[in-house]
């Protein structure tokens, strides 16, 4: 699995503003918010607030930090594999072993259907509005697509993950804007951690697909969120 240099990808600078929000700076030198910043600010936080109340702030922070640690490692294993073609070994750390195993599940279920990879960890922007980083750009089953790796503690239902589809549409539109492509497809490759969140076992692969026939709907939803952000949250 190696990268084909199809596009001359621009390396946008990633910065954090005085309010702690992630921004990107492109050739125009004007910072814009990240896709995740916009989605976080404009999203419905009811379920998250209720969950934190239920488990308590200390436990919620512990769970979130642990999940982030495994997720970061999982992404790095997949990124290294894409860049080098060699599968990385995890070492003895139990979180690393868990992350490596989850990455293996994504490799075996998803990357086998990726025909070409044009770029990994690609930073994309619509000038003056937003930017973000997608895990992969390339061809999935011969069709051009944006692709992202995700981990979760528990399986997701499709009705819970609108923001994933919105995120894919946002990245696709940014790639189209920068490189003159016509990408209208995105794929989320996800592995959930299983009942034993540290040890190996019980993991589940899930995939969520943004298809061309639904692209305009999700892109419209994205620009509604962008408008909401600039009207109510941008500072």
HUFENDA-V695086 format. One record per residue. N is the residue number from 0. RES is the residue in one letter. OMEGA is omega as a letter, one per 30 degrees, with the letter a starting at -180 (none if undefined). D_LAST is the distance of its C-alpha to the last C-alpha in whole Angstrom. Layout:
<<N RES OMEGA D_LAST> <N RES OMEGA D_LAST>>
//
This chain:
<<0 X a 42> <1 X a 41> <2 X l 38> <3 X a 39> <4 X a 37> <5 X a 37> <6 X l 34> <7 X a 32> <8 X l 29> <9 X l 26> <10 X l 25> <11 X l 21> <12 X l 20> <13 X a 18> <14 X l 15> <15 X a 13> <16 X a 10> <17 X l 10> <18 X l 8> <19 X a 11> <20 X a 10> <21 X l 12> <22 X l 12> <23 X l 15> <24 X l 16> <25 X a 19> <26 X l 22> <27 X l 19> <28 X l 17> <29 X a 14> <30 X l 12> <31 X a 11> <32 X l 10> <33 X l 14> <34 X a 16> <35 X l 16> <36 X a 12> <37 X a 12> <38 X a 15> <39 X a 15> <40 X a 12> <41 X a 14> <42 X l 17> <43 X a 20> <44 X a 20> <45 X a 23> <46 X l 26> <47 X l 24> <48 X l 24> <49 X l 27> <50 X l 28> <51 X l 27> <52 X a 29> <53 X a 32> <54 X a 32> <55 X a 30> <56 X a 27> <57 X l 30> <58 X l 31> <59 X l 28> <60 X l 27> <61 X a 30> <62 X a 30> <63 X a 27> <64 X l 27> <65 X l 31> <66 X l 30> <67 X l 27> <68 X l 30> <69 X a 32> <70 X l 30> <71 X l 29> <72 X a 33> <73 X l 33> <74 X a 31> <75 X l 32> <76 X a 36> <77 X l 35> <78 X l 33> <79 X l 36> <80 X l 39> <81 X a 37> <82 X a 37> <83 X a 41> <84 X a 43> <85 X a 44> <86 X a 43> <87 X l 42> <88 X a 43> <89 X a 42> <90 X a 44> <91 X a 44> <92 X a 41> <93 X l 41> <94 X l 37> <95 X l 38> <96 X l 41> <97 X a 39> <98 X l 37> <99 X l 39> <100 X l 41> <101 X l 38> <102 X l 37> <103 X l 41> <104 X l 41> <105 X l 38> <106 X a 40> <107 X a 43> <108 X a 42> <109 X a 39> <110 X l 40> <111 X l 43> <112 X l 42> <113 X a 40> <114 X l 42> <115 X l 40> <116 X a 37> <117 X a 35> <118 X l 32> <119 X a 31> <120 X a 27> <121 X l 26> <122 X a 23> <123 X l 22> <124 X l 19> <125 X a 19> <126 X l 18> <127 X a 15> <128 X a 14> <129 X l 14> <130 X l 16> <131 X a 18> <132 X l 22> <133 X a 25> <134 X a 28> <135 X l 31> <136 X l 31> <137 X l 35> <138 X l 38> <139 X a 38> <140 X l 42> <141 X a 42> <142 X a 39> <143 X a 35> <144 X l 33> <145 X a 30> <146 X a 30> <147 X l 29> <148 X l 30> <149 X l 29> <150 X l 31> <151 X l 31> <152 X a 33> <153 X l 35> <154 X a 35> <155 X l 33> <156 X a 34> <157 X a 33> <158 X l 31> <159 X a 29> <160 X l 27> <161 X a 26> <162 X l 22> <163 X l 25> <164 X l 26> <165 X l 23> <166 X l 22> <167 X l 25> <168 X l 25> <169 X l 21> <170 X l 23> <171 X a 26> <172 X l 24> <173 X l 22> <174 X l 26> <175 X a 27> <176 X a 25> <177 X a 26> <178 X l 29> <179 X l 31> <180 X l 32> <181 X a 32> <182 X l 31> <183 X a 31> <184 X l 32> <185 X a 30> <186 X l 32> <187 X l 31> <188 X a 33> <189 X l 33> <190 X l 35> <191 X a 35> <192 X a 37> <193 X a 40> <194 X l 41> <195 X a 42> <196 X l 38> <197 X a 39> <198 X a 43> <199 X l 44> <200 X l 45> <201 X a 43> <202 X a 41> <203 X l 40> <204 X l 39> <205 X l 37> <206 X l 36> <207 X a 33> <208 X l 34> <209 X a 31> <210 X a 34> <211 X a 34> <212 X l 35> <213 X a 32> <214 X a 30> <215 X l 29> <216 X a 28> <217 X l 26> <218 X l 24> <219 X l 23> <220 X l 22> <221 X a 20> <222 X l 18> <223 X l 18> <224 X l 16> <225 X l 14> <226 X l 14> <227 X a 13> <228 X a 10> <229 X l 8> <230 X a 10> <231 X a 9> <232 X a 6> <233 X l 4> <234 X none 0>>
//
